[in-house]
Amino acid sequence: MDAVNGLQSIVVTAQRRSETVQKTPLAITAFAQDAIDQQKISNFRDLSGRVPGLLAPKRSTAYTTQQYAIRGIGEIDTYPEPAVAVYVDDVYLARTVGSLYDTPDLDRVEVLRGPQGTLYGRNSSAGAIRFITKDPTAEKSADFGLTVGNYSNADVRVRLNGGILPGDKLNASLTLIRHTRDGWTHDVPLNIDVNDLDLTVVRGKLKADLTERLTVTLSVDGMRDRSSQSYYSPVNQPDGIPSGNAPNPNLTWSTVLPYNRTTVYGGSLTIKDDLTDHLTLKLVSALRGMHGPIYYDNDGVTQIKGDSYAGFNQHYATEELDLNGEFERVNFVAGLYYFNEYFHNHRLSQSASSPLDNVGSISHTNNYLRTNSFSAFGQANVKVLEALTATVGGRYTIDYRQFDNFGQLKTGANLVYPLPGNFNPDLFGTLFTDGNVTGFDVHAPWVHFSSVTPKFGLQYQPTQDLLFYGSYSRGFKSGGYDLRATTELGSTVPYRPQYTDAYEAGVKTSFLGNRVNANLAVFTNQIHDFQVRATAPASLNNGVPLSGLINAGDAHSRGLELELAAAPVTGLTLNAALSLLETGYDTFTATLPPNVAGRTTLVGLRFPYAPRHQISVAGNYRLPLPKLTFMAGVWRVGADAQYESKRYSDITNTEWVAVKPQTFVNGTVNYTAASERWTAGLQVRNLANVQNNQAGGYLPTRAGVYPLYYYAYNEPRYVNLYLNLRF
């Protein structure tokens, strides 16, 4: 947003129709093109700290894997279907593995907080993140971007756009990203730099206006990630040996070679027909998939303490049919949604479980999860009075799931690296030919879970600059089978759905001639049958305890979110956001597996990924410099900072791996020529070079001679120069 005579209005489609953020009766944060350019937002992790109530850890198991939590509700595991739904151009991304890659041609980003089931394809119990890319236009253009910086960072982006047939009959765009960067962590025994980046992304779009009312858009994209998997740093250094020295976050002693072959691809076809001046029909058909093994070393030391091979192969199809109606006193959305997914997970994990180095347990699972989901949803807004509107909506969902799992477990085993046949999963069985071996081969039946989730709301707008709203909605997180199950019982007993009853009230206001916006939301979520990794009582499963992903009680999250935007003087925009969050488990009906914190219950603990406080501030200023003949363009400076209070990265609130309070500061300086055909600038990320643990692991006993204790640090300071050209 660039202030000239006030704040620029951001038009969003959060409710499946175009309206400004200030007129949308729900908690939503949006970034328009200018903010995206100035803050260099290109992927979901770039939203970290910039959206109140959203927690996106700055480090994960791989560059293209990302977990999320909104208002404390989310996932610490990368495998389950996420509670926060992520969409790119209305196409759902079904897993967090392989979900994070630079999205070119961004036009707008929208983050919706709270359950989203009555307006969107796949149900989401915590919220939704929507990335909307630019449509191709008839005007022929070519955009070139180059960013270079420390750690040999090189990011090249090219976009071609233009009309193929006259009269907007067929327009096309093609974007290519090639992004490489040297590693910022030095592997001492291998003598190489790891945590590097090697990413290639391509996206193409065709858009045809077949008639004045009928539009067809075809999108295809692919991503090839050959970055190294995440390498972690031992807290005890060197090589995991306690010495009392402060750990160096940029050193690791892993002897595991880089091994990441993640590939993601997909396409969608969108047909939009304006049936009348008041009715629009839209069909979105999509096919997506990903595959590739990754080998993780979850310890950062020479000894094998927590290694795992993760091979995955996923493909899925979605169909969404929406009917939008816009009338004088009523607007509505009605839709049907179908989701079909095949997920193959081939995994071998090794963990130290003795006082001897490289001796422990090896588990091997090869499983297949199939999902068929059918939904009908709708929402109507009815203007009861001129200033009062009532909202009523609902969703019916029925999910079918089936699970096959072949598994082997060996204890007291010699842990090995590299794996047999140069990581050939067909040979993993050779590790289980002798010793203390157990196995199973399970073909669990199809199960189904159905739910009706309503939404009710009121919005009152006494003036153009003031909006009050309140709502109740129910979120549904489907049941299913545990993809990490390593026992026969765990592979045959499904977990049930998790429900969230969400209550929200808010006010949105603009004043001082649209120079200040202030939006406040208060909320409470009551969570029922929350899904967690624990052990169910033996009485529920024919006298056998069930350990794995189960339902274990009720919980809550509640809080407040405040967003401010101001344009106090010409050329200056300021933004600030505050989030206050309180979370807790109210009942716990299971038992916890042994843990170093000594917890036996979750009651009284906080959710992981749920800091009590988040604060962000941002400013951008167009400098009022004289227009010199040789430099008649615009200079801008910007800075933003994000503070996050202490949070936990595991369910047992383990202090040894807690994430301490942290603040990150970023800055930019750029110049745009008067012709607006080129921009050059300097960007600094993590200006203070803060490196904190974002997650970690701690096991003081039966982890070999020395404890297992490692941190996953965030990236160091990056300094980049960039140049964008438009032809």
C-alpha positions in Angstrom: 0.0 0.0 0.0 1.5 3.3 -1.0 -0.1 6.3 0.8 -0.9 9.3 -1.4 -4.2 10.6 0.0 -4.8 7.7 2.4 -4.6 4.0 2.6 -5.2 2.0 -0.5 -8.1 -0.4 -0.2 -7.3 -4.1 -0.7 -9.9 -6.0 -2.6 -10.2 -9.7 -1.5 -12.3 -12.7 -2.5 -12.3 -14.4 0.9 -16.1 -14.8 0.7 -16.1 -15.8 -3.0 -16.9 -12.3 -4.1 -14.9 -9.1 -4.5 -15.0 -6.8 -1.4 -12.5 -4.8 0.5 -10.9 -6.1 3.7 -12.7 -3.5 5.7 -16.1 -4.8 4.5 -15.3 -8.4 5.1 -16.9 -9.7 8.3 -14.1 -12.1 9.5 -10.5 -11.9 10.6 -8.5 -11.6 7.5 -5.0 -10.3 6.7 -4.2 -9.5 3.1 -1.2 -8.4 1.2 -1.6 -6.6 -2.2 1.0 -6.3 -4.9 2.9 -3.4 -3.5 3.3 -5.0 0.0 4.4 -8.3 -1.7 7.0 -6.5 -3.7 8.3 -4.3 -0.8 8.4 -7.1 1.8 9.6 -9.7 -0.8 6.8 -12.2 -0.1 7.1 -15.2 -2.4 6.3 -18.3 -0.3 4.3 -19.2 2.7 7.2 -19.0 5.1 7.6 -15.3 4.2 4.3 -14.8 6.1 5.9 -15.8 9.4 5.5 -13.1 12.0 3.6 -10.8 9.6 0.1 -12.2 10.3 -1.4 -12.0 13.9 -2.3 -15.5 15.1 -0.4 -17.3 12.4 2.7 -19.3 13.4 4.9 -20.6 10.6 8.1 -21.9 12.0 11.2 -20.5 10.3 12.7 -24.0 10.0 11.4 -27.4 9.0 12.6 -30.9 7.9 13.3 -29.6 4.4 13.1 -26.3 2.5 9.9 -27.2 0.7 8.1 -28.6 3.8 6.2 -26.2 6.1 3.8 -26.6 9.0 1.4 -23.9 10.2 -0.8 -23.1 13.2 -3.5 -20.4 13.4 -4.7 -19.4 16.8 -2.8 -22.3 18.3 -4.4 -25.0 16.1 -2.1 -26.7 13.7 0.3 -29.5 13.2 3.8 -30.3 14.4 3.9 -33.4 12.2 4.5 -33.1 8.5 2.4 -36.1 7.4 -1.3 -35.6 8.5 -3.6 -33.6 6.4 -3.2 -30.0 7.8 -5.6 -28.1 10.0 -4.7 -24.9 8.1 -5.7 -25.3 4.4 -3.4 -23.8 1.8 -4.7 -22.9 -1.6 -2.9 -21.6 -4.8 -5.5 -20.2 -7.2 -8.3 -22.0 -5.4 -6.5 -25.4 -5.7 -6.0 -27.2 -2.4 -2.5 -28.4 -1.4 -3.1 -31.6 0.5 0.1 -32.1 2.4 2.7 -30.0 4.1 5.5 -32.1 2.6 6.5 -30.5 -0.7 4.0 -27.7 -0.1 6.5 -24.8 0.2 7.9 -23.4 -3.0 8.3 -20.0 -4.5 5.0 -19.0 -6.1 5.7 -16.7 -9.1 3.4 -14.0 -10.3 1.8 -13.3 -7.0 -1.1 -10.8 -7.2 -2.5 -11.1 -3.7 -2.2 -13.1 -0.5 -5.1 -13.7 1.9 -4.9 -15.3 5.4 -8.3 -16.2 6.9 -8.4 -17.1 10.6 -10.9 -19.5 12.0 -12.7 -22.5 10.5 -13.4 -22.3 6.8 -15.9 -24.8 5.7 -18.9 -23.0 4.2 -17.1 -21.2 1.3 -14.1 -23.4 0.3 -13.4 -26.7 -1.2 -11.6 -28.7 1.5 -12.7 -28.2 5.0 -10.2 -26.5 7.3 -10.6 -26.4 11.1 -8.1 -23.6 11.9 -8.0 -21.3 8.9 -6.9 -20.9 5.3 -4.0 -19.3 3.4 -4.7 -18.3 -0.2 -2.1 -17.4 -2.7 -3.6 -15.8 -5.9 -1.4 -15.5 -8.9 -1.7 -13.0 -11.8 -3.8 -13.9 -14.8 -2.2 -13.4 -18.2 -3.2 -10.3 -20.2 -3.1 -9.3 -23.9 -0.4 -6.7 -23.4 2.9 -8.2 -24.4 5.6 -7.9 -21.7 8.7 -9.6 -20.4 9.8 -9.3 -16.8 13.3 -10.2 -15.6 14.4 -10.3 -12.0 17.9 -11.1 -10.6 18.8 -11.3 -6.9 22.3 -11.9 -5.7 23.7 -12.0 -2.2 25.9 -13.6 0.4 26.2 -17.4 0.5 26.4 -17.1 -3.3 22.7 -16.5 -3.5 21.4 -16.4 -7.0 17.7 -16.0 -7.8 16.7 -15.6 -11.4 13.1 -15.0 -12.4 11.7 -14.6 -15.9 8.1 -14.0 -16.8 6.7 -13.7 -20.4 3.1 -12.5 -20.9 1.0 -11.6 -23.9 -1.9 -12.3 -26.2 -1.8 -15.2 -28.6 -5.2 -14.5 -30.2 -6.7 -11.0 -30.5 -9.5 -9.6 -28.4 -8.5 -11.5 -25.3 -9.5 -14.7 -27.0 -6.3 -16.3 -25.7 -3.7 -14.9 -23.4 -0.7 -16.7 -21.9 2.0 -16.3 -19.3 5.1 -18.4 -18.5 7.3 -18.0 -15.5 10.6 -19.7 -14.6 12.4 -19.5 -11.3 15.9 -20.8 -10.8 17.1 -20.2 -7.2 20.4 -21.5 -5.8 22.3 -20.7 -2.6 25.3 -22.2 -0.9 24.8 -23.8 2.5 25.0 -21.8 5.7 26.0 -24.7 7.9 29.4 -26.4 7.7 29.5 -30.2 8.1 32.7 -30.9 9.9 33.3 -34.6 9.0 32.1 -34.3 5.4 33.9 -30.9 5.0 31.0 -29.5 2.9 28.5 -26.7 3.4 24.9 -27.9 3.9 21.5 -26.4 4.3 21.9 -25.1 0.7 19.2 -24.3 -1.8 18.7 -25.7 -5.3 15.2 -25.0 -6.6 13.6 -24.8 -10.0 10.0 -23.7 -10.5 8.0 -23.3 -13.7 4.4 -22.1 -14.0 2.3 -21.5 -17.1 -1.2 -20.0 -17.6 -3.5 -19.8 -20.5 -6.7 -17.8 -20.3 -9.3 -17.6 -23.0 -12.4 -15.4 -23.1 -14.5 -17.7 -25.3 -17.5 -15.3 -25.1 -18.3 -12.2 -23.1 -19.5 -14.4 -20.3 -17.5 -17.6 -20.6 -13.8 -17.8 -19.5 -11.5 -20.8 -19.4 -8.1 -20.7 -17.6 -5.5 -23.5 -17.7 -2.7 -23.5 -15.2 0.3 -25.9 -14.9 3.2 -25.8 -12.6 6.2 -27.9 -11.5 8.9 -27.7 -8.9 12.2 -29.6 -8.6 13.8 -29.4 -5.2 17.4 -30.7 -4.9 18.3 -28.7 -1.9 19.9 -30.6 0.9 17.6 -31.9 3.6 17.8 -30.0 6.9 20.9 -30.5 8.9 20.7 -29.9 12.6 23.3 -28.7 15.1 24.1 -30.6 18.3 23.8 -28.5 21.4 26.7 -30.3 22.9 29.8 -29.6 20.8 31.9 -30.9 19.3 30.1 -33.9 17.9 27.5 -34.2 20.7 30.1 -34.4 23.5 29.2 -32.3 26.5 31.9 -29.7 27.0 30.2 -26.6 28.4 30.9 -24.6 25.3 28.2 -22.5 23.7 26.9 -24.2 20.5 27.8 -22.8 17.1 24.5 -22.8 15.2 26.3 -23.1 11.9 28.2 -26.4 12.5 27.0 -30.0 12.3 28.8 -33.3 12.6 26.4 -35.4 10.6 28.0 -38.0 8.3 24.9 -38.3 6.2 25.3 -37.1 2.6 22.7 -34.7 1.1 19.8 -36.8 -0.2 16.6 -35.0 -1.3 14.7 -35.7 -4.6 11.5 -33.9 -4.0 9.4 -33.2 -7.2 6.0 -31.5 -7.1 3.7 -31.0 -10.1 0.1 -30.1 -11.0 -2.4 -28.5 -13.2 -5.9 -27.0 -13.0 -8.6 -26.0 -15.4 -11.1 -23.3 -14.3 -14.3 -22.7 -16.3 -16.2 -19.6 -15.3 -19.6 -18.7 -16.8 -21.5 -15.6 -15.9 -24.9 -17.1 -16.4 -26.8 -13.8 -15.8 -25.9 -10.5 -14.4 -26.5 -12.0 -11.0 -25.4 -15.6 -11.2 -21.9 -17.0 -11.9 -21.0 -20.7 -12.2 -17.5 -21.8 -11.7 -15.9 -25.3 -12.1 -12.3 -25.9 -10.9 -10.7 -29.2 -11.8 -7.2 -30.1 -10.6 -4.7 -32.8 -10.7 -1.6 -32.6 -8.4 1.1 -34.9 -7.2 4.6 -35.2 -5.6 7.2 -37.8 -5.2 10.7 -38.3 -4.0 12.8 -39.7 -1.1 14.5 -37.7 1.6 17.0 -39.0 4.1 17.0 -37.2 7.5 19.7 -37.2 10.1 17.8 -36.0 13.2 20.7 -35.6 15.6 23.6 -33.7 13.9 26.3 -36.1 15.2 28.6 -38.8 13.8 26.7 -41.6 15.6 23.3 -42.8 14.4 20.7 -41.6 16.9 17.7 -40.6 14.9 18.0 -41.2 11.2 15.1 -41.8 8.8 14.4 -42.5 5.1 11.1 -41.0 3.9 10.0 -42.1 0.5 6.6 -40.7 -0.7 4.5 -40.8 -3.8 1.3 -38.9 -3.8 -1.3 -37.9 -6.4 -4.8 -36.5 -6.0 -7.7 -35.0 -7.9 -10.1 -32.3 -6.9 -13.4 -31.1 -8.4 -15.2 -28.0 -7.2 -18.4 -26.5 -8.6 -19.5 -23.2 -7.2 -22.7 -21.1 -7.9 -22.4 -17.5 -6.8 -25.4 -15.2 -6.6 -25.4 -11.4 -6.2 -28.8 -9.7 -5.6 -29.9 -6.5 -4.0 -30.5 -7.9 -0.6 -29.1 -11.4 -0.8 -25.8 -12.9 -1.9 -24.9 -16.5 -1.7 -22.4 -19.3 -2.5 -23.4 -22.9 -3.0 -20.9 -25.6 -3.9 -20.0 -29.2 -4.4 -16.5 -30.6 -3.8 -14.8 -33.9 -4.5 -11.3 -34.9 -3.3 -9.5 -38.2 -4.2 -6.0 -38.9 -2.9 -3.5 -41.7 -3.1 -0.6 -41.4 -0.7 2.2 -44.0 -0.6 4.6 -43.7 2.3 7.7 -45.9 2.4 9.8 -45.3 5.5 12.7 -46.7 7.4 13.6 -45.2 10.8 16.6 -45.9 13.1 16.8 -44.7 16.7 19.3 -45.2 19.4 17.7 -47.0 22.3 20.6 -48.3 24.3 23.7 -46.9 26.1 25.8 -48.1 23.2 26.6 -46.1 20.1 24.9 -47.2 16.9 22.8 -49.8 18.6 19.0 -49.5 18.8 15.8 -50.2 16.9 15.0 -50.2 13.2 11.4 -49.9 11.9 10.3 -50.3 8.3 6.8 -49.4 7.1 5.4 -49.5 3.6 1.9 -48.1 3.6 -0.8 -46.8 1.3 -3.6 -44.4 2.3 -6.6 -43.9 0.0 -9.1 -41.1 0.5 -12.4 -40.2 -1.2 -14.2 -37.2 0.1 -17.5 -35.6 -0.9 -18.9 -32.3 0.3 -21.8 -29.9 -0.2 -21.5 -26.4 1.2 -23.2 -23.1 1.1 -23.5 -19.7 2.7 -26.0 -16.8 2.3 -25.8 -13.2 3.5 -29.2 -11.7 3.9 -29.6 -7.9 4.4 -32.2 -7.8 7.2 -32.1 -4.0 7.5 -30.1 -1.5 5.6 -27.2 -1.7 8.1 -27.8 -5.2 9.4 -26.9 -8.4 7.6 -27.4 -12.0 8.7 -25.2 -14.9 7.6 -26.2 -18.5 7.6 -24.1 -21.4 6.1 -23.4 -25.0 6.4 -21.4 -27.9 5.1 -21.9 -31.6 4.8 -18.8 -33.7 4.5 -18.3 -37.5 4.2 -14.8 -38.9 4.0 -13.9 -42.5 3.1 -10.4 -43.8 4.0 -8.7 -47.1 3.5 -5.2 -48.2 4.7 -2.7 -50.9 3.9 0.5 -51.2 5.9 3.4 -53.6 5.8 5.8 -53.2 8.7 8.9 -54.7 10.4 10.6 -53.9 13.7 13.9 -55.0 15.0 15.3 -54.2 18.4 18.9 -54.4 19.7 20.0 -53.9 16.1 23.2 -52.6 14.7 22.3 -49.2 13.1 23.6 -48.8 9.6 24.4 -46.1 7.1 24.3 -46.0 4.1 21.1 -48.1 3.6 21.2 -51.3 1.5 21.5 -50.9 -2.3 22.2 -47.2 -2.1 18.9 -46.4 -0.6 16.9 -49.0 -2.5 13.7 -49.5 -0.6 13.2 -53.0 -2.2 16.2 -54.1 -0.2 15.2 -52.7 3.2 13.8 -56.1 4.2 17.4 -57.5 4.2 17.9 -55.7 7.5 15.3 -57.9 9.2 16.5 -61.4 8.5 17.7 -62.3 12.0 17.6 -61.1 15.6 14.6 -59.8 17.6 12.2 -59.1 14.7 8.5 -58.6 14.6 6.3 -57.9 11.6 2.8 -57.4 10.3 0.9 -57.0 7.0 -2.4 -55.1 7.5 -5.2 -54.4 5.1 -7.5 -52.2 7.1 -11.1 -51.8 5.7 -12.6 -48.6 4.3 -14.0 -46.4 7.1 -16.1 -43.3 6.7 -16.6 -40.1 8.8 -19.4 -37.7 8.1 -20.2 -34.3 9.6 -22.5 -31.3 9.4 -20.7 -28.1 10.3 -22.8 -24.9 10.4 -22.0 -21.2 10.5 -24.1 -18.3 11.8 -23.2 -14.6 11.9 -24.4 -11.0 12.1 -22.8 -7.9 10.8 -23.8 -4.3 11.6 -22.5 -1.4 9.6 -23.9 1.9 10.9 -21.5 4.0 8.7 -19.3 3.3 5.8 -16.3 3.4 8.0 -17.5 1.2 10.9 -18.3 -2.5 10.9 -19.3 -4.8 13.8 -19.6 -8.5 13.3 -20.0 -11.7 15.3 -20.1 -15.4 14.3 -20.2 -19.0 15.3 -18.8 -21.7 13.1 -17.8 -25.3 13.5 -14.6 -26.8 12.1 -14.1 -30.4 11.2 -10.8 -32.2 11.0 -11.4 -35.6 9.5 -10.5 -38.9 11.1 -8.3 -41.5 9.4 -5.4 -43.9 9.8 -2.0 -43.1 11.2 0.6 -42.8 8.5 3.4 -43.3 11.0 1.9 -46.5 12.5 4.5 -49.1 13.3 2.3 -51.8 14.9 -0.5 -54.0 13.7 -3.0 -52.5 16.1 -2.0 -48.9 15.2 -2.6 -49.7 11.6 -6.1 -51.1 12.0 -7.7 -48.7 14.5 -8.6 -45.3 13.0 -8.7 -42.1 14.9 -12.0 -40.1 15.0 -12.6 -36.6 13.7 -11.6 -33.5 15.7 -14.2 -30.7 16.0 -13.7 -27.0 16.8 -16.6 -24.8 18.0 -15.3 -21.2 17.1 -16.8 -18.0 18.4 -15.6 -14.7 17.1 -16.5 -11.0 17.4 -14.8 -8.1 15.8 -14.9 -4.5 14.8 -13.3 -2.9 11.7 -13.0 0.9 11.4 -11.5 3.6 9.2 -11.1 7.2 10.3 -9.2 10.4 9.7 -10.2 10.4 6.0 -9.1 6.8 5.4 -5.6 7.5 6.8 -6.0 5.0 9.7 -7.6 1.5 9.8 -8.0 -0.4 13.0 -9.4 -4.0 13.1 -10.0 -5.9 16.3 -11.0 -9.6 16.7 -11.6 -11.6 19.9 -12.2 -15.3 19.7 -12.6 -18.5 21.6 -12.2 -22.1 20.2 -13.5 -25.1 22.0 -11.8 -28.2 20.6 -13.4 -31.7 21.0 -11.7 -35.1 20.6 -8.4 -33.4 19.8 -6.0 -35.6 17.8 -2.6 -36.2 19.4 0.2 -38.8 19.6 -0.4 -40.7 22.9 -1.4 -44.1 24.3 -5.1 -45.0 24.5 -6.2 -47.1 27.5 -6.1 -50.9 27.0 -9.7 -51.1 27.9 -10.7 -49.5 24.6 -8.9 -52.0 22.4 -9.6 -55.5 23.8 -7.0 -55.2 26.6 -4.1 -53.9 24.4 -2.8 -50.3 24.7 -2.8 -48.4 21.5 0.0 -45.9 20.9 -0.1 -43.5 18.0 -2.3 -40.8 16.6 -5.5 -41.0 18.7 -8.3 -38.8 20.2 -7.5 -37.9 23.7 -9.9 -35.2 25.2 -10.9 -31.6 24.9 -9.0 -28.3 24.7 -9.4 -24.6 24.1 -7.7 -21.6 22.6 -8.8 -18.0 23.0 -7.4 -14.6 22.4 -7.3 -11.2 20.8 -5.9 -9.9 17.5 -5.4 -6.2 16.6 -4.3 -4.9 13.3 -3.5 -1.2 12.6 -2.6 0.5 9.3 -1.9 4.2 8.9 -0.8 6.7 6.3 0.1 9.8 8.5 1.8 11.7 5.7 2.1 11.5 2.0 4.3 8.6 1.0 4.5 6.9 4.4 2.6 3.7 5.4 2.8 2.1 8.8 1.4 -1.3 9.8 1.3 -3.0 13.2 -0.3 -6.1 14.6 -0.7 -7.7 18.0 -1.9 -11.2 18.9 -2.6 -12.4 22.5 -3.2 -16.1 22.8 -4.0 -18.5 25.6 -4.2 -22.3 25.0 -4.7 -25.3 27.2 -5.9 -28.9 27.4 -9.0 -29.2 29.5 -9.3 -33.0 29.7 -6.9 -35.8 28.8 -8.2 -39.4 28.5 -5.0 -41.2 27.5 -1.5 -41.6 28.8 1.7 -40.1 27.4 4.6 -42.1 26.2 7.7 -41.8 28.3 9.2 -38.3 28.0 12.1 -36.4 29.5 9.8 -33.8 31.0 8.1 -36.5 33.1 4.7 -35.5 31.9 1.8 -38.0 32.5 -1.0 -35.7 31.3 -1.5 -32.8 29.0 -3.8 -30.9 31.3 -2.2 -27.7 32.3 0.1 -27.5 29.3 0.1 -25.2 26.3 -0.3 -26.1 22.7 2.9 -26.3 20.6 3.3 -23.5 18.1 1.2 -21.2 20.3 3.2 -18.2 21.6 1.3 -16.1 24.1 2.3 -12.9 22.3 3.1 -11.9 18.7 3.9 -8.3 17.7 4.8 -7.0 14.3 5.5 -3.6 12.9 6.3 -2.5 9.4 6.9 0.8 7.6 7.5 2.0 4.1 8.4 5.5 3.1 8.6 7.1 -0.4 11.4 9.6 0.1 10.4 13.2 -0.8 13.6 13.8 -2.8 13.8 16.4 -5.6 13.3 15.0 -9.1 16.7 15.2 -10.7 16.9 14.9 -14.4 19.2 11.9 -14.4 17.3 10.2 -11.6 13.7 11.2 -11.7 12.3 8.1 -10.2 11.2 7.1 -6.7 13.3 6.1 -3.7 11.7 4.0 -1.0 13.0 2.6 2.3 11.2 0.0 4.4 11.6 -2.0 7.5 9.7 -4.6 9.4 10.1 -6.4 12.7 8.4 -9.4 14.3 8.5 -10.4 17.9 7.3 -13.8 19.2 7.2 -14.8 22.9 8.3 -18.1 24.2 6.7 -21.2 22.7 7.0 -24.9 22.6 7.8 -27.2 19.7 6.4 -30.4 21.3 3.2 -31.4 23.1 4.9 -32.1 26.4 6.3 -28.5 26.7 9.9 -29.8 27.1 12.0 -26.9 28.3 15.2 -28.3 26.8 13.9 -27.6 23.3 11.6 -24.7 24.0 11.8 -21.8 21.6 12.8 -18.7 23.5 11.5 -15.2 22.8 12.8 -13.9 19.5 12.7 -10.8 17.3 13.6 -10.6 13.6 14.2 -7.4 11.7 14.3 -6.9 7.9 15.0 -3.9 5.8 14.9 -2.7 2.2 16.0 0.3 0.1 15.0 0.5 -3.5 14.8 2.9 -6.5 12.2 2.7 -9.3 12.8 4.6 -12.5 10.4 7.2 -13.7 9.4 4.9 -16.5 8.7 2.2 -14.0 10.5 -0.2 -16.3 13.2 -1.0 -13.8 13.7 -1.3 -10.0 16.9 -1.9 -8.1 17.3 -2.3 -4.4 19.0 -3.7 -1.4 17.3 -6.2 1.0 18.5 -7.4 4.3 16.8 -10.3 6.1 17.4 -11.0 9.8 19.3 -7.8 10.2 20.6 -8.6 13.7 21.7 -12.1 12.6 19.6 -13.8 15.3 19.8 -17.6 15.2 17.6 -19.4 17.7 16.4 -23.0 17.9 13.0 -23.3 16.1 12.6 -27.0 17.1 14.8 -29.7 18.4 15.2 -33.0 20.2 16.4 -34.1 23.6 17.0 -37.6 25.0 19.5 -37.8 27.9 19.6 -41.6 28.3 19.6 -44.7 26.2 20.8 -42.6 23.2 24.3 -44.0 22.9 27.3 -43.0 25.0 26.2 -39.3 25.0 22.7 -37.7 25.0 20.7 -36.9 21.9 20.4 -33.1 22.0 20.1 -31.0 18.9 18.5 -27.7 17.6 17.0 -26.7 14.3 18.3 -23.1 14.0 16.8 -20.5 11.7 18.8 -19.1 8.8 21.4 -16.4 9.4 21.4 -12.9 8.0 21.0 -12.6 4.3 22.0 -9.5 2.3 20.8 -9.3 -1.3 21.0 -6.9 -4.2 18.2 -7.2 -6.7 17.3 -5.8 -10.1 13.9 -6.1 -11.8 13.4 -5.2 -15.5 10.2 -4.9 -17.5 10.2 -4.8 -21.3 
